[in-house]
Amino acid sequence: METKENHFFVDSNRLSEKALEKKHMLENDPSSRKSIYEFLPDQEDIGSEIMDRVISEMNAYDYTRYTDADLRRALKNDTCSVEDFKALLSPAAFPHLAEMAEKAKLETSKHFGNTVYIFTPLYIANYCENYCIYCGFNCYNDIQRKKLSHDEIEHEMKVIADSGIEEILMLTGESKSMSDIEYIGDACTLASKYFKNVGVEIYPCNVRDYKYLHECGCDYVTVFQETYNAEKYETLHLLGHKRVFPYRFASQERAILGGMRGVGFSALLGLADYHKDAFATAMHLYYLQRKYPWVEYSLSCPRLRPIINNDKINPLDVGEKQLCQILCAYRIFLPYVGITVSSRETKRFRNGIVKIAATKVSAGVSTGIGDHEAKYTHTEEKDTGDEQFEIADTRSFDDMYGDLSGEGMQPVLNDYVYVG
């Protein structure tokens, strides 16, 4: 199917010669790409002051200068300052992971007890108008595209709700033509029938669109900045609305202005220098939290995973120990913030990290389009769309619930009561 911006969506899911020429030009001729700072006509600029501050502090962060003494001081302090947080993310902290884990565990227990929230994502469409070279949904990747109908969305939701899950995160590829705001709003309205908490992870929107989604039943908005390194961002996002760096950066603030109860933040660890990306992600949340203290905030820490047609994509220098360090540093610096660890990580890692720093996990996960029924009921898959990336932890909701309970944790499905 053709769109105004992208002529390469065709019924056969194959790229035309013209599309292949454009792809080659984008990859090899930087002058053919728009500036990442140039807002498109339909993008709202709210003039936030936070981006310049975060990027400036990230660029000035020299994690190599921190010493063992700096780390010991950070661990001893009752309140974690920004300077302490910098030390906790530095290489100096690596020999002290066990101590960091103990401190993080104490903070988690103090503010969350032994509870762990469980949710599931539902991908309702995988059409995308961006060319992000690391993503399986990117517009030039030859995959099976699908957009669920109203009835198909409701059927998937019923299958998920019948499993016992009460919180859902709905995702689409970033295509306004194939997944317009009314389509997503309709999905939010449907979700409100089946779930207590409804979140979305979609293309960034203007304030009025976030307000509309909130009125349709959406509670929560998550946006991945992917990387806060603008130079790296420019080389990874070659086409589409996502290429506009400051518009994406201000997504959470626009969602707050649109009335959303909560917002989530993340960098995709492994795209650039993980020390700086992890630092910038936390500082982005830190400054917004001070500007809008009534909002519920959360962090995710996804690492790169292999994608269809490219299994060589793997995180740059981010192993499980590095991920553990980041999660512990987040918990010590931002003790009240929710931390999600997705099914990108292994069962073993997730079972361990929920006892230390994480407060939320996904279960019964599918990153494909329209295949929850097959995975939940073990029936043959019907006409489905290809997945965004490979997952590592394939546990069902029942298995996740049982495993968490067996580890002495308290699984939580919902902590909100709606009145009226």
C-alpha positions as CSV (number, residue, x, y, z in Angstrom):
1,M,0.0,0.0,0.0
2,E,1.3,3.4,-0.9
3,T,1.6,6.4,1.4
4,K,2.3,10.0,0.6
5,E,5.7,9.9,2.3
6,N,6.8,6.4,1.5
7,H,6.1,5.0,-2.0
8,F,7.9,1.8,-1.1
9,F,5.0,0.1,0.8
10,V,3.6,-2.2,-1.9
11,D,1.1,-5.1,-1.7
12,S,3.9,-7.6,-2.2
13,N,6.0,-6.1,0.6
14,R,8.8,-5.7,-2.0
15,L,10.7,-2.5,-2.6
16,S,10.4,-0.8,-6.0
17,E,13.5,0.2,-8.0
18,K,12.8,3.8,-7.0
19,A,12.7,2.9,-3.4
20,L,16.0,1.0,-3.6
21,E,17.6,4.0,-5.3
22,K,16.5,6.2,-2.4
23,K,17.6,3.7,0.2
24,H,21.1,3.6,-1.4
25,M,21.2,7.4,-1.6
26,L,20.2,7.8,2.1
27,E,22.9,5.3,3.2
28,N,25.7,6.7,1.1
29,D,25.0,10.4,0.7
30,P,24.6,12.3,4.0
31,S,23.6,15.5,2.1
32,S,20.4,13.8,0.9
33,R,19.1,13.6,4.5
34,K,17.2,16.3,6.3
35,S,18.7,18.0,9.4
36,I,17.8,16.2,12.6
37,Y,17.0,19.6,14.2
38,E,14.5,20.7,11.5
39,F,10.9,20.2,12.7
40,L,8.4,19.0,10.1
41,P,5.3,21.0,9.5
42,D,3.0,18.8,11.6
43,Q,5.4,18.6,14.6
44,E,4.7,20.8,17.6
45,D,7.6,22.6,19.2
46,I,6.8,23.3,22.9
47,G,10.1,25.1,23.4
48,S,11.3,23.0,26.3
49,E,14.5,24.0,28.0
50,I,15.3,20.5,29.2
51,M,17.0,19.1,26.1
52,D,19.8,21.5,26.0
53,R,20.6,21.0,29.6
54,V,20.6,17.2,29.4
55,I,22.7,17.0,26.2
56,S,25.2,19.6,27.6
57,E,25.6,17.6,30.8
58,M,25.9,14.3,28.9
59,N,28.6,15.7,26.7
60,A,30.5,17.0,29.7
61,Y,30.3,13.7,31.5
62,D,33.8,12.2,31.7
63,Y,33.2,8.8,33.3
64,T,36.9,7.9,33.1
65,R,37.9,10.5,35.8
66,Y,36.0,8.8,38.6
67,T,38.1,6.8,41.2
68,D,37.6,4.1,43.7
69,A,37.3,6.7,46.4
70,D,34.6,8.5,44.5
71,L,32.6,5.3,44.2
72,R,33.0,4.4,47.9
73,R,31.8,7.9,48.8
74,A,28.8,7.5,46.6
75,L,27.9,4.2,48.2
76,K,28.3,5.7,51.7
77,N,26.0,8.7,51.1
78,D,22.4,8.4,52.3
79,T,21.2,10.5,49.4
80,C,22.6,10.0,45.9
81,S,23.6,13.2,44.2
82,V,24.1,13.7,40.5
83,E,27.8,13.5,41.1
84,D,27.4,10.2,43.0
85,F,25.3,8.9,40.1
86,K,28.1,9.7,37.7
87,A,30.5,7.7,39.8
88,L,28.0,4.7,40.0
89,L,27.9,4.6,36.2
90,S,31.6,4.8,35.7
91,P,34.1,2.0,35.2
92,A,35.3,2.6,38.8
93,A,32.1,1.0,40.0
94,F,32.6,-2.3,38.3
95,P,34.6,-3.9,41.1
96,H,31.8,-2.9,43.5
97,L,28.8,-4.4,41.8
98,A,27.9,-6.6,44.8
99,E,27.9,-3.5,47.1
100,M,25.8,-1.6,44.6
101,A,23.4,-4.5,44.3
102,E,23.0,-4.5,48.1
103,K,22.3,-0.8,48.3
104,A,19.9,-1.0,45.3
105,K,18.1,-3.9,46.9
106,L,17.6,-1.9,50.1
107,E,16.2,1.0,48.2
108,T,13.8,-1.2,46.2
109,S,12.6,-2.9,49.3
110,K,12.1,0.4,51.1
111,H,9.9,1.9,48.4
112,F,8.3,-1.2,46.6
113,G,8.6,-4.0,49.1
114,N,8.9,-7.3,47.3
115,T,6.3,-6.5,44.6
116,V,6.8,-7.0,40.9
117,Y,4.3,-5.7,38.4
118,I,3.4,-7.9,35.4
119,F,2.2,-6.6,32.0
120,T,2.2,-7.7,28.4
121,P,2.8,-5.8,25.1
122,L,0.4,-6.0,22.2
123,Y,1.7,-5.0,18.8
124,I,-1.3,-4.0,16.6
125,A,0.5,-2.9,13.5
126,N,4.0,-3.0,12.1
127,Y,3.9,-0.5,9.2
128,C,6.6,2.1,9.6
129,E,7.6,5.2,7.7
130,N,11.1,5.6,9.3
131,Y,14.3,4.1,8.2
132,C,16.1,3.2,11.4
133,I,18.8,0.8,10.4
134,Y,18.7,-1.3,13.7
135,C,14.9,-1.9,13.8
136,G,13.1,-4.9,12.2
137,F,10.1,-2.7,11.4
138,N,12.1,-0.2,9.4
139,C,10.4,0.8,6.1
140,Y,13.1,-0.7,3.9
141,N,13.1,-4.1,5.6
142,D,11.3,-6.8,3.5
143,I,8.9,-8.2,6.1
144,Q,5.3,-9.3,6.3
145,R,3.4,-6.2,7.2
146,K,0.0,-6.3,9.0
147,K,-2.4,-4.0,10.7
148,L,-5.0,-5.5,13.0
149,S,-8.7,-4.7,12.4
150,H,-10.9,-3.5,15.2
151,D,-12.3,-7.0,15.7
152,E,-8.8,-8.6,15.5
153,I,-7.5,-6.2,18.2
154,E,-10.5,-7.0,20.5
155,H,-9.9,-10.7,19.9
156,E,-6.3,-10.5,20.9
157,M,-7.2,-8.4,23.9
158,K,-9.7,-11.0,25.1
159,V,-7.2,-13.8,24.7
160,I,-4.7,-11.8,26.8
161,A,-7.2,-10.7,29.4
162,D,-8.5,-14.3,29.8
163,S,-4.9,-15.3,30.8
164,G,-5.2,-13.0,33.9
165,I,-3.2,-10.0,32.8
166,E,-4.6,-6.6,33.8
167,E,-2.1,-4.2,32.2
168,I,-1.4,-3.9,28.5
169,L,1.1,-1.9,26.5
170,M,0.0,-1.3,22.9
171,L,2.6,-0.8,20.2
172,T,2.6,0.1,16.5
173,G,5.2,0.8,13.9
174,E,5.7,4.6,13.4
175,S,3.3,5.2,10.4
176,K,0.7,7.9,10.8
177,S,-0.9,6.9,7.5
178,M,-1.4,3.3,8.5
179,S,-1.9,3.7,12.2
180,D,-3.5,7.1,12.6
181,I,-4.4,8.6,15.9
182,E,-8.1,7.6,15.6
183,Y,-7.1,4.0,15.0
184,I,-4.9,4.1,18.1
185,G,-7.6,5.8,20.1
186,D,-10.1,3.2,19.1
187,A,-7.6,0.5,20.4
188,C,-7.3,2.4,23.7
189,T,-11.0,2.5,24.1
190,L,-11.2,-1.3,23.5
191,A,-8.3,-1.9,25.9
192,S,-10.2,0.0,28.6
193,K,-12.9,-2.7,28.5
194,Y,-10.4,-5.5,29.3
195,F,-7.5,-4.0,31.3
196,K,-7.1,-1.7,34.3
197,N,-4.0,0.0,33.0
198,V,-3.5,1.0,29.4
199,G,-0.2,2.2,27.9
200,V,1.1,3.0,24.5
201,E,4.4,3.0,22.8
202,I,3.8,4.6,19.4
203,Y,5.1,7.4,17.3
204,P,5.6,10.7,19.2
205,C,2.5,12.9,19.1
206,N,1.5,16.6,19.6
207,V,-0.2,17.6,22.9
208,R,-3.7,17.5,21.5
209,D,-3.2,14.0,20.2
210,Y,-1.9,12.8,23.6
211,K,-5.0,14.5,25.2
212,Y,-7.2,12.6,22.7
213,L,-5.6,9.3,23.6
214,H,-5.9,10.0,27.3
215,E,-9.6,10.7,26.8
216,C,-9.9,7.3,25.0
217,G,-8.5,5.5,28.0
218,C,-4.7,5.7,27.7
219,D,-2.9,6.1,31.1
220,Y,0.8,5.9,30.1
221,V,3.2,6.8,27.3
222,T,6.6,5.3,26.7
223,V,9.1,6.7,24.2
224,F,12.6,5.4,23.5
225,Q,15.0,8.2,22.6
226,E,17.2,5.3,21.3
227,T,20.4,7.3,21.8
228,Y,21.0,10.8,23.2
229,N,24.2,11.1,21.1
230,A,22.9,13.5,18.4
231,E,25.7,12.6,16.0
232,K,25.1,8.9,16.3
233,Y,21.3,9.5,16.2
234,E,21.8,11.2,12.8
235,T,23.6,8.2,11.3
236,L,21.0,5.7,12.6
237,H,17.8,7.4,11.7
238,L,18.0,8.2,8.0
239,L,14.4,9.0,7.0
240,G,11.0,9.8,8.5
241,H,9.5,11.8,11.4
242,K,11.7,9.9,13.9
243,R,14.8,11.6,12.4
244,V,13.8,14.9,14.2
245,F,15.8,14.6,17.4
246,P,14.3,17.4,19.5
247,Y,10.7,16.5,18.7
248,R,11.3,12.9,19.9
249,F,13.2,14.2,23.0
250,A,10.2,16.3,24.1
251,S,7.6,13.5,23.7
252,Q,7.2,12.7,27.4
253,E,6.7,16.4,28.2
254,R,4.0,16.8,25.5
255,A,2.3,13.6,26.9
256,I,2.3,15.1,30.4
257,L,0.8,18.4,29.0
258,G,-1.8,16.1,27.3
259,G,-2.9,14.8,30.7
260,M,-1.1,11.4,30.8
261,R,-0.8,9.9,34.3
262,G,2.7,8.5,33.6
263,V,5.6,8.5,31.2
264,G,8.4,6.1,30.5
265,F,12.0,6.7,29.2
266,S,14.7,4.7,27.7
267,A,17.8,4.6,25.5
268,L,18.4,1.4,23.5
269,L,21.6,0.4,25.1
270,G,24.3,-0.7,22.6
271,L,23.7,1.9,19.9
272,A,26.3,4.3,21.3
273,D,28.4,4.8,24.5
274,Y,26.2,3.2,27.1
275,H,27.7,5.2,30.0
276,K,26.5,8.4,28.5
277,D,23.2,7.2,27.2
278,A,22.3,5.7,30.6
279,F,23.3,9.0,32.2
280,A,21.3,11.1,29.8
281,T,18.2,8.9,30.2
282,A,18.2,9.3,33.9
283,M,18.8,13.1,33.7
284,H,16.0,13.5,31.2
285,L,13.7,11.9,33.8
286,Y,15.3,13.8,36.7
287,Y,14.6,17.2,35.3
288,L,11.1,16.4,34.1
289,Q,10.3,15.0,37.5
290,R,11.3,18.3,39.1
291,K,9.2,20.3,36.6
292,Y,6.1,18.0,36.9
293,P,6.4,16.2,40.3
294,W,2.9,14.8,40.2
295,V,3.6,12.4,37.3
296,E,4.4,8.7,37.5
297,Y,7.8,8.1,36.0
298,S,9.6,4.9,34.8
299,L,12.7,3.7,33.2
300,S,13.5,0.8,30.8
301,C,16.9,-0.6,30.0
302,P,16.5,-2.5,26.7
303,R,19.6,-3.8,24.9
304,L,19.8,-4.4,21.1
305,R,18.4,-7.7,19.9
306,P,18.8,-9.5,16.6
307,I,16.1,-8.5,14.0
308,I,14.7,-10.3,10.9
309,N,17.0,-10.1,7.9
310,N,19.9,-9.0,10.1
311,D,21.0,-11.3,13.0
312,K,24.3,-9.6,13.4
313,I,22.8,-6.7,15.4
314,N,24.1,-7.0,19.0
315,P,24.7,-4.5,21.8
316,L,27.9,-2.6,21.7
317,D,29.9,-3.4,24.9
318,V,26.8,-4.0,27.0
319,G,26.8,-7.3,28.7
320,E,24.7,-8.5,31.6
321,K,27.2,-7.1,34.2
322,Q,27.1,-3.7,32.6
323,L,23.3,-3.8,32.5
324,C,23.2,-4.8,36.2
325,Q,25.4,-1.8,37.0
326,I,23.1,0.6,35.1
327,L,20.0,-0.8,36.8
328,C,21.5,-0.6,40.3
329,A,22.7,3.0,39.6
330,Y,19.2,3.9,38.5
331,R,17.6,2.5,41.6
332,I,20.1,4.2,43.9
333,F,19.8,7.6,42.2
334,L,16.0,7.5,41.5
335,P,14.6,5.3,44.3
336,Y,10.9,6.0,43.7
337,V,11.0,5.3,39.9
338,G,9.6,2.2,38.4
339,I,12.2,0.1,36.4
340,T,11.1,-2.3,33.7
341,V,13.2,-5.2,32.4
342,S,11.8,-6.6,29.2
343,S,11.8,-10.0,27.6
344,R,14.8,-9.0,25.6
345,E,16.7,-10.4,28.7
346,T,17.0,-14.0,29.8
347,K,14.9,-15.7,32.3
348,R,17.9,-16.1,34.6
349,F,18.8,-12.4,34.5
350,R,15.2,-11.3,35.1
351,N,14.7,-13.7,38.0
352,G,17.8,-12.1,39.6
353,I,17.3,-8.5,38.9
354,V,13.7,-8.3,40.3
355,K,15.2,-9.1,43.7
356,I,17.6,-6.1,43.3
357,A,16.3,-3.2,41.3
358,A,13.6,-4.0,38.7
359,T,9.9,-3.5,39.6
360,K,8.2,-4.5,36.4
361,V,8.4,-7.4,33.9
362,S,6.6,-8.4,30.8
363,A,5.1,-11.9,30.3
364,G,3.4,-13.8,27.5
365,V,5.3,-11.6,25.1
366,S,4.9,-11.6,21.3
367,T,6.5,-8.9,19.2
368,G,4.7,-10.1,16.1
369,I,1.3,-8.8,14.9
370,G,-1.8,-10.9,15.7
371,D,-0.2,-14.1,17.1
372,H,-1.1,-13.9,20.8
373,E,-3.9,-16.5,20.3
374,A,-1.5,-18.9,18.7
375,K,1.1,-18.5,21.5
376,Y,-1.5,-18.5,24.4
377,T,-3.6,-21.4,23.1
378,H,-0.9,-23.3,21.2
379,T,-2.9,-23.3,18.0
380,E,-1.6,-22.8,14.5
381,E,-0.7,-19.2,13.6
382,K,-3.0,-17.5,11.1
383,D,-2.1,-14.5,8.9
384,T,0.3,-12.6,11.2
385,G,2.9,-9.8,10.7
386,D,6.6,-10.2,11.4
387,E,8.1,-9.4,14.7
388,Q,10.2,-6.3,15.6
389,F,13.0,-8.2,17.3
390,E,13.8,-11.6,18.9
391,I,12.9,-12.0,22.5
392,A,15.0,-14.1,25.0
393,D,12.5,-14.8,27.8
394,T,9.4,-16.6,26.3
395,R,7.6,-17.4,29.6
396,S,3.8,-17.3,29.7
397,F,1.9,-15.2,32.3
398,D,1.2,-18.3,34.4
399,D,4.9,-19.4,34.3
400,M,6.1,-15.8,35.2
401,Y,3.6,-15.5,38.0
402,G,4.6,-18.9,39.4
403,D,8.3,-18.3,39.1
404,L,8.1,-14.9,40.8
405,S,6.0,-16.4,43.6
406,G,8.4,-19.3,44.0
407,E,11.3,-16.8,44.3
408,G,9.5,-15.1,47.3
409,M,8.3,-12.1,45.3
410,Q,4.8,-10.8,45.2
411,P,3.4,-10.5,41.6
412,V,1.1,-7.5,41.2
413,L,-1.3,-7.1,38.3
414,N,-2.9,-3.7,39.1
415,D,-2.4,-1.1,41.8
416,Y,-5.1,1.4,40.7
417,V,-8.7,1.8,41.7
418,Y,-10.8,3.9,39.4
419,V,-13.8,5.7,41.0
420,G,-16.7,7.2,39.1
